[in-house]
Structures are given as C-alpha cells and as structure tokens.
Amino acid sequence: MEQALEKIENTWKTLEFFFIQHKDTDIQMIKLSEEDVETLEDHQVQVQNMMGSRYLSTFEAQVTGWQRKLSSVADVVAIMTEIQRTWAYLETLFIGSEEVRKELPEDAERFAGIDVDVKQVLKDMYATKNAVSACSSEGLFPKLESTQSKLEMCEKSLANYLEQKRRIFPRFYFVSTTDLLDILSNGNDPSKVNFHMSKIIAAIETLNLESGITSSERPSATGFDSCVGVEHIDLSKPLKIEGRVENYLQTIIDHVIISLRDILVKSIEAFSTTPTEVWVKKEPNQIILTTSLVFFTKKMEETFVDIKNGNAKAMEGMLQFKINALTELIDLGDATFPTIILLARPS
C-alpha cells in the first residue's frame, strides 16, 4: 500500500493539464489526455480498494487525502468540459452578435459575468498547470456549479429565442442549429448569410449582391445563381436587403417568386413566336417546363374539341406532333440545351 501511494503521489506531482488555445485569444482551454484520464480512473480504483484494506488505519490520512484529491480532479475536469463547450458555443452569440444582445439583454448581461468568471478560472489553471493543485483550489467546484447553472439559463433562453425565429420564418426549422446560429449572428451582414442560401431556399446557390454606396450600407440583391446546373436569373428589380434576417429572407423569397412569375409571362408570350433552338436555350429550366405544360394543356384541349367535332384521327395527329417536337429537340444537339422537353409546341 505504501508503494502504491508513493507511485500515485509521484504521478500526480508532475501531471499537468493539456492546454489548447481558444480561437485567437490568450485564453487556454484545459483537458486531460486520454492516457491521463485512464491513469485517473485507475488510481481512483486503487484508492477505493485501499479504503477496504485491513491496513487502512496505518495510511488512512494519505488514502483519504488522495481519495479527496482524485475525486476533485475528476469532478472539476467533468464540469469544466461541459462549461468550456457551452461557453465557447454561446460566446459567439452573446458576445459577438449585436442582434442577440438586443433580443436577450438580461441573458447577455448574465453571460458577460460568466465570461469573466470562466476566463479567470482558465487563466488560473494555466498559471498553475498541475492538475491536482488546480482542481483543489478552495471553493472552485461550487463556483463552477454556479457557472454551469447560469450557462444552462442562457442556453434555455437561447433555445426559446431560436424557436421564436423559426416561427417567424419556418424554413429555419430545416436548418441545423449550428447553421441557424451562424445565420442569426451574421444577420447584419447579408454576404455571410449568403453562404447558407442553398440551405434556406431550394435550388438557389447564392444571391448576387450589389454593394451599397458606403461600407456601412446594406447591399442589394440583383439576382441569383442556381445550384442545379449552371443558371443565372435576374430579379425583376434590385431588392434592398434591410431589417432582420428572418424578415428579409422572406422578402427575398417573395421577390424570387415575383421575378419567376414575370419571366414566365414573358416566356409564354415568346413561346409561339421564337424559334425552338433560341427559346429553349434562353429560358430557365423551371420556366421551360411550366411554359411547355401550359401549351401542352392548351394543345390537348384543342385535340379533345376536334375529337368531339368528329375528327377521329385528332389524337393520332397529336401523337405525331409530339414525336416531331421531340425529334426537333434531339436535333438541337446532345445536351447542349438545359432540359429535354417531351411536350409539343407549334412549329
């Protein structure tokens, strides 16, 4: 038992935390290596076995002392792992996002105090380095429990805040929490929100943004690029991106719909007058399909009217018409146009 205690003491006399720099700051995050965690667990088992030994009375002070120290290390490391994870996660929002601070002023103030406390604990541990000495500091664990409790309050408020944003703009329900936090924290910078556009609006890769006159002025959206193939579509008119992110994203969607509707109207007008090889290459895929369906429906209605009026071969004529139309498209070239339309159009 004496040799085992001596080995434990020699090990923890020199065992130090492993430190990782936090972002680009002077703060060092702490952790124990996997090997050190295994050593901790092994020594805790050894000490626990010593507590049941018949020789305990001879070394009781040392055994109970190491039981207390190792328990402190285990408890502090466990709670610090959770605190560091939550603190680093919330720091970007409560410290870096002006919008979150405005929306949750009470929690932002609470987190400011947490931020000071966590950084001071980490600085003290970095200065001490030795794991046992750092974790045995008087009053440390109760302080960490209080910090964790406050962090949980901030986390709960943040969850409620995110739920409110999702209710305002339901597409946020389909965005991961990590991405949503990044979107909200950068809501005042549409160029950074633009990175997530494909996750918010299906088939849109990015918006085309035109910078404002001054550096502080928000940009305007002038069009968008599709994430399906290579396709660019201009908005009917430039859209000034203003307001909160959950509001201006809905405005963007509304303008995309309006722009596509305007393009569709023009496409329908041009369908009967523009040569196929020109029309099919000029229009967006979605518009090509929709326009073709409109004229397919019109052509079928005419066919049914012809059948009603006694033309028994009207459907055969429609079939041949479609075959001719498909042949014409194939002759345009192997995949040199956006999509293959199996629907007929007048020649």
Buried (B, 14 or more C-beta within 10 A) or exposed (E): BEEBBEEBBEBBEEBBBBBEEBEEEEBBBBBBEEEBBEBBEEBBEBBEEBEEEEEEEEBEEBBBBBBEBBBBBBBBBEBBBEBBEBBBBBBBBBBEBEBBBEBBEEBBEBBEEBBEBBBEBBEEBBEBBBBBBBBBBEEBBEBBEEBBEBBEBBBEBBEEBBEEBBEBBEBBEEBEEEBBBBBBBBBBEBBEBBEBBBBBBEBBBBBBBBEEEEEEEBBBBBBBBBBEEEBEBEBBEBBBBEEBBBEBBBBBBEBBEBBBEBBBEEBBEBBEEBEBBEBBEBBBBBBBBBBBEBBBEEBEEEBEEBBEEEEEEBBEEBEEBBEEBBEBBEEBEEEEBBBEBEBBBEE
